[in-house]
Amino acid sequence: MAMRLKTVGPGRGAAWVADGLRLYMKRPMAFTGMFAAFLLAALVAAIVPGVGWLLQMMLVPMLSLGFMVASQSALLQGPVKLSHFIEPLQGAPAQRRALVILCVLYGLAAAAILWSVDRIADGGYTHLFELMRQTPAPLHEIDALFVERSMSAAALFGSAALTLLTIPFWHAPALVHWGHQGAMQALFSSTLAVWRCRGAFVVYGLTWFTMMLSLGMISALFFGLLGMGQLGSTLMLPLGLFLSTLFYVTLIFSFNDSFAHQPDGQAALPAPPDSRDPPGPSDPPDPPETPGGAAPPAGADKDVTRSE
């Protein structure tokens, strides 16, 4: 199925977070349960000898897609359930193959970035994890490790590299699932969509940064004044669970604002070479309009490739 690329203004980035919060509040326990279940699955994957950490990273594209399927279901007044994680794998063989390719590519790329980060830090992050596993953790050694210049350089490189990796994978799993695109085609389309809506994504990132910084400062100030700093640290765990879950709920709004289904009979742009997979047996329903979303300006829509 062809997908039409849309462009939205920068202000929609903040609206994605607000819309995601409203949707989350309609099914808070269901969404939080989904994320907690994924964390449990990731912990189980971690015990696989030798490749457990790699399997964890390979699961990330399925995490984002599972939440997008669940969020789309909630928008249509449907259920939010754990089976949404495996629903995309029940499609056509070509779609399953493309999703597996995306998972493998993401896992290998993320592993390469993390390996490079540790090399830049001269093994500092490996040493950090070893210190954190000690009971009690030697806080003075951890603090001394963080002030080293190589650790700062490695953190900066890792943040930039992981951000760049996120761009082609942002919409790619959803484009495979709903657009029946091949893996390479989906990566290309996702990169193009993020670039065309870059203003909205910048505002989206700034909104998240401001929200997390504000919540952290308010929590530290409030519990500090009450002399309950340890309790504040304890409450950071459920707060982190809430923010992580909310982030994945917001993904569907960025997708619905970036793509629409292309009516049959209209021409689409040619796909990148060697990236075409046969479509699935049936096309999915069109995504609903984003709550509060504005129609794209005239001339802003653009055809995106489809599998033939």
C-alpha positions, 0 to 999 in steps of 0.5 A: 500500500502506498503512503502519502507523506505529509508535512506539519508545522513545528507546533505539532511537536508539542501537541504530540506529547499533549495528545499522547498524555490524553490518550495515556490517561484513558488507559493508564494501567493497560499502557503501563502494563505493556511497558512493564511486560516488555521490561520483563521480556528484556530481562529474560532475554538478557540471561541468554549467554553471550547474546542476551544484551544484543537480543535486548536491543533487537527488541526495541523496534518491536517495542515501538511498533507494539505501542503504536498498534496499541495506541491506534487501537485505543484511538479507535476505542479498541482494547490495549493488550499484550498481544499487540506486540506480536500482532505485526508478526502475524501478517504476511511472510514478507512483512515478518521478514522485513520486521526481522531485518529491521530488528537485526539492523537496529540491534547490530547498529546500536551494539556498534555504537555502544562498543564505540562509546566504551572504546572512546571512554577507554573502557570507562563504561564497562568499569562503571557497570562493574562498580554499580554491581557492587554492594554497596556501590562505591559512590566516590569512585563512580563520581570520580569516573564521571569527571573524566574527560573521556567519559564526557566525550564518549557520552556526547558521541553516543548521544549524537550517534543514537539520535542519528540511528533513531531517525531511519527507525522512527517510522520504519516498523509502522511503515512495514506493518501498515504500508507493507514496505520492505525494510530498506524502503521503510528506512528511507521513507522514515528518514524522509518523513522526519526531515520534512517534519524536522521542525515538529521533531525539534519542538517534540524533543525540546518539549520532552527535555523541558518536561523531564527537567522541570519534573526533576527540579520540582521533585528535588526541591519539594522533597529536599524542603521536606527533608525527604530526599531519599523518598524523592529518589525512590519515587523517581522509579515510578516516575521514570516508568510513567515517562517511558510509557508516555513516550511510546504512546506519543509515537502514533501521533507523530506517525499519523501526522507524517503519513496518510494512505495513498488512494489507488490509481495515483502514482507514487515515487519510485522506491530505492533500488532493491528495496521492494517486497511483495505486499501483504494479502490485505491493506490495513485501515487508514490511521485516524486523524490525530486529535486536534491535528490540523490539515497539512498546508496546500502542496505539503503532501508528497507521495512515498514509495510503495511495494509493488 
